[in-house]
């Protein structure tokens, strides 16, 4: 290799689709469960208006390594006309440390986060699930719907977010894109009552979903909490549910369980399993009419396997620009 492949977002979008990302992410969770992954918990730099996360990963056997730097700045869309989340991923050759590729990681982050919920839903929801409730109507809600549509035969979806125009536009666009009804509703309660699967995608620091609103047998993908202090689900709901996490180190620090863990009202023994352990059959998934919750914080292995898939496809297609940093 004489240089590093540079790939921008528009090029990456043409190289892989959501079905492939779901397959890659499931592979990543499997490798993690089999202890084939060296992956320190993500590190945070906290700024006055946001934060930056550094996420390294090496997968033994597959010989894939990558590092992602990703920010979360909530005021960006309004004040700076920038996305809330932006990322760069470096694809690394473990043998030499050479930077094989430098990728826009913004779209990959959105897609692999959606894919994680797709994988969790595949293993934890009722197989015949066909109704969906969505809390939040931003970019992540879009890729959540994209992923869940790959693993569910969705007949009806409901969406809530605080801004009426945003949820209405989301519902209209999604109905046109997917061919099933997506209804904009006025309260989070309406969105989550009497549905098979729920997904939450907000940055809330105050629980939005009450335990009494969720029916037995529901599966919940809690995707929004990704930093200390964030929480979307009522603590009582966590207590009455089977909780599956991606990583204890990350979930206890910054996932949906972080607040009740810090308050000592939820303990490690209350966590059922890691998703990877369900995938490899170390523990069972759904066993009946229990409420299941997947607490997703986003693992570097998800980024690594997806970025390497993009890199290999770019080599096949001759995509991107080659740049030699060592000149």
Protein Blocks (a to p, Z undefined) as FASTA:
>chain_A
ZZdcdddfklmmmmpcfklmmmmmmmmmmmmmnopaccddddddddfkbccdddddddeh
jlpaddddddddfklmmmnopafbdcddddddfknopafbacdfklmmmmmmmmmmmmmm
mmmmcfkbcbdcdedjbfklmmmmmmmmmmpccfbdcdddfblklmmmmmmmmmmmnopa
cdddfbfklmmgopabdcdfbfbfbdfbdfklpcghiacddfkbgcehiafbdfklmmmp
ccddfblklmmmmmmklmmmmnopacfklpmbdfklmmnomaccdfbjcccddddebiak
lmmmmmmmmmmmmmmnopajdddfkZZ
